[in-house]
Amino acid sequence: MRKIYLRERNGNLLFLLFVLSSLYLSIVYKKENIHIYYLIAIIIAVFGIFFQNFNKALGFSINKLFNKRLTLFLLTSIIISNLLLILLYKIYDDRGIPSNQNHLIIGFVFFNSVRIFGEELIFRGFLLTNYIKRKKKLFWILNIFQAFLFGFIHTYATNGLASKISLGIYAFLLSVYFGWLNNKFNSFLPSWIIHWMNGLQTLLYAYGLI
């Protein structure tokens, strides 16, 4: 148990370093005004370091990634979700090429990772509350509700009715799956990883690299 706790603590220490580095770079490059996400991420990392029960509740532990079943789910989900994204690109073409080429590497790896972490925590993190997990009917009601909000917000990411509908439905279905997957593995790391890979593909598309 001591060894597992040390791994969890070290994982949160690395994450805290990652978030602080991201915050520093966002100030230096004057990029990504997402400081509310930084604040949330820093608080989560600090709580995870000092409170083992809090860490377990959110499942924010590197140990989770050594689960073979989770690895299979992640690989399958990343492939399928990214293939669906390619189909969506055929419906709309909103390439917005950022002016700063450093944004491709620094901007995504750091800034976007924290933004995605914040989104996952806000939309899916609360579903890991023990009371909600025990109440199956309540879980699914809340899961569908958060997915609806997530899908609705994503309709603002593009123009045109067909684009909004297709992206909204995609985000809704993916969000329902994220909630179920996180509940299954008692962690919001799975949805964060898949979301991150989707975001990477979207950024590559914006630069015209795919």
Legacy VTK file of the C-alpha trace (Angstrom):
# vtk DataFile Version 3.0
C-alpha trace
ASCII
DATASET POLYDATA
POINTS 210 float
0.000 0.000 0.000
2.872 2.343 0.845
4.420 1.739 -2.588
1.125 2.419 -4.375
0.610 5.640 -2.407
4.122 6.857 -3.293
3.401 6.238 -6.991
0.178 8.213 -6.714
1.927 11.049 -4.905
4.798 11.141 -7.396
2.306 11.159 -10.259
0.596 14.197 -8.771
3.939 15.925 -8.171
4.797 15.470 -11.855
1.380 16.770 -12.840
1.756 19.824 -10.606
5.134 20.558 -12.237
3.512 20.163 -15.647
0.712 22.598 -14.814
3.063 25.205 -13.347
5.325 24.963 -16.419
2.274 25.402 -18.624
1.150 28.458 -16.657
4.626 29.997 -16.980
4.703 29.423 -20.748
1.196 30.857 -21.179
2.395 34.067 -19.502
5.621 34.224 -21.547
3.917 33.544 -24.888
0.729 35.433 -23.929
-1.289 32.483 -25.214
-4.470 30.687 -24.189
-6.484 32.689 -21.688
-7.565 29.587 -19.742
-6.330 30.462 -16.268
-9.447 29.097 -14.568
-8.373 25.668 -15.803
-4.885 26.221 -14.411
-6.341 27.105 -11.040
-8.518 23.975 -11.015
-5.642 21.744 -12.111
-3.243 23.126 -9.482
-5.810 22.672 -6.698
-6.477 19.080 -7.798
-2.762 18.268 -7.951
-2.087 19.743 -4.493
-5.038 17.895 -2.949
-3.896 14.701 -4.637
-0.432 15.020 -3.121
-1.588 15.482 0.469
-4.908 13.635 0.644
-4.910 9.983 -0.356
-8.711 9.636 -0.188
-9.160 12.565 -2.567
-6.648 10.984 -4.919
-8.551 7.698 -4.898
-11.889 9.410 -5.483
-10.693 10.998 -8.726
-8.507 8.080 -9.771
-5.727 10.445 -10.779
-2.932 7.903 -10.498
-0.294 6.633 -12.916
-1.137 3.151 -11.605
-4.411 3.298 -13.525
-2.545 3.282 -16.817
-1.006 -0.138 -16.132
-4.406 -1.797 -16.420
-4.353 -3.979 -19.574
-8.116 -3.737 -20.110
-7.923 0.049 -19.869
-5.083 0.103 -22.412
-7.228 -1.897 -24.839
-10.174 0.468 -24.319
-7.937 3.498 -24.833
-6.349 2.274 -28.063
-9.703 1.238 -29.542
-11.397 4.474 -28.481
-8.623 6.688 -29.851
-8.679 4.946 -33.234
-12.482 5.004 -33.607
-12.974 8.567 -32.326
-10.224 9.930 -34.567
-11.637 8.129 -37.612
-15.009 9.740 -36.857
-13.272 13.110 -36.641
-11.860 12.583 -40.131
-15.429 12.069 -41.382
-16.491 15.285 -39.650
-13.708 17.187 -41.417
-15.390 16.281 -44.703
-18.574 18.025 -43.534
-16.949 21.296 -42.541
-13.680 23.040 -43.248
-12.779 25.548 -40.563
-9.019 25.536 -40.732
-7.841 28.370 -38.568
-4.084 28.503 -38.956
-2.517 30.000 -35.800
0.028 32.739 -36.529
2.652 31.471 -34.079
4.126 28.157 -35.209
5.414 27.521 -31.662
1.770 27.067 -30.750
1.755 23.684 -32.489
4.142 22.125 -29.992
4.265 24.333 -26.908
0.699 25.528 -27.170
-0.833 22.092 -27.480
1.370 19.933 -25.303
1.087 22.363 -22.410
-1.807 24.792 -22.759
-4.338 22.546 -24.450
-3.526 19.644 -22.132
-4.490 21.722 -19.124
-7.632 23.003 -20.850
-8.707 19.454 -21.655
-7.934 18.408 -18.082
-10.173 21.205 -16.838
-12.980 20.234 -19.209
-12.827 16.606 -18.139
-12.821 17.532 -14.474
-15.777 19.907 -14.847
-17.920 17.727 -17.117
-16.975 14.201 -16.021
-15.121 14.479 -12.697
-18.250 14.847 -10.560
-19.577 11.508 -11.907
-16.887 9.748 -9.867
-18.522 10.791 -6.603
-19.234 7.604 -4.645
-22.908 8.458 -4.092
-23.506 9.046 -7.807
-21.637 5.868 -8.765
-23.788 3.790 -6.412
-27.048 5.192 -7.816
-27.075 3.715 -11.328
-30.190 5.590 -12.486
-28.877 8.892 -11.126
-25.511 8.291 -12.783
-27.048 7.875 -16.228
-29.323 10.900 -15.841
-26.361 13.087 -14.879
-24.141 11.485 -17.509
-26.593 12.299 -20.300
-27.108 15.817 -18.912
-23.372 16.608 -18.867
-23.036 15.117 -22.364
-25.832 17.373 -23.631
-24.068 20.446 -22.213
-20.730 19.296 -23.639
-22.254 18.751 -27.073
-24.088 22.080 -26.989
-20.937 24.015 -26.101
-19.059 22.383 -28.974
-21.605 23.647 -31.484
-19.960 27.053 -31.084
-16.665 25.638 -32.374
-17.757 25.746 -36.011
-19.988 27.579 -38.477
-22.933 26.362 -40.539
-25.944 24.349 -39.425
-24.693 20.989 -40.771
-21.331 21.478 -39.055
-22.920 22.465 -35.743
-25.311 19.510 -35.738
-22.667 16.946 -36.709
-20.073 18.222 -34.230
-22.677 18.563 -31.470
-23.886 14.978 -31.925
-20.317 13.699 -32.063
-19.355 15.544 -28.856
-22.566 14.377 -27.125
-22.050 10.680 -27.930
-18.356 10.831 -27.085
-19.145 12.543 -23.784
-21.671 9.839 -22.810
-18.996 7.237 -23.551
-16.412 9.210 -21.555
-18.667 9.242 -18.500
-19.298 5.499 -18.755
-15.605 4.693 -19.322
-14.433 6.812 -16.392
-17.020 5.171 -14.159
-15.944 1.709 -15.281
-12.283 2.334 -14.413
-12.975 4.708 -11.514
-10.835 7.478 -12.996
-11.166 10.442 -15.326
-7.732 9.738 -16.838
-9.241 7.600 -19.666
-11.405 10.423 -21.029
-8.562 12.925 -20.620
-6.206 10.781 -22.716
-8.746 10.157 -25.506
-9.800 13.822 -25.484
-6.125 14.828 -25.689
-5.569 12.649 -28.758
-8.694 14.059 -30.412
-7.413 17.555 -29.701
-4.047 16.710 -31.220
-5.684 15.570 -34.447
-7.820 18.710 -34.538
-4.749 20.915 -34.152
-2.863 19.048 -36.889
-5.902 19.535 -39.105
-5.945 23.266 -38.346
-2.329 23.485 -39.534
-3.152 21.548 -42.693
-0.862 18.674 -41.684
-3.564 16.021 -42.157
LINES 1 211
210 0 1 2 3 4 5 6 7 8 9 10 11 12 13 14 15 16 17 18 19 20 21 22 23 24 25 26 27 28 29 30 31 32 33 34 35 36 37 38 39 40 41 42 43 44 45 46 47 48 49 50 51 52 53 54 55 56 57 58 59 60 61 62 63 64 65 66 67 68 69 70 71 72 73 74 75 76 77 78 79 80 81 82 83 84 85 86 87 88 89 90 91 92 93 94 95 96 97 98 99 100 101 102 103 104 105 106 107 108 109 110 111 112 113 114 115 116 117 118 119 120 121 122 123 124 125 126 127 128 129 130 131 132 133 134 135 136 137 138 139 140 141 142 143 144 145 146 147 148 149 150 151 152 153 154 155 156 157 158 159 160 161 162 163 164 165 166 167 168 169 170 171 172 173 174 175 176 177 178 179 180 181 182 183 184 185 186 187 188 189 190 191 192 193 194 195 196 197 198 199 200 201 202 203 204 205 206 207 208 209
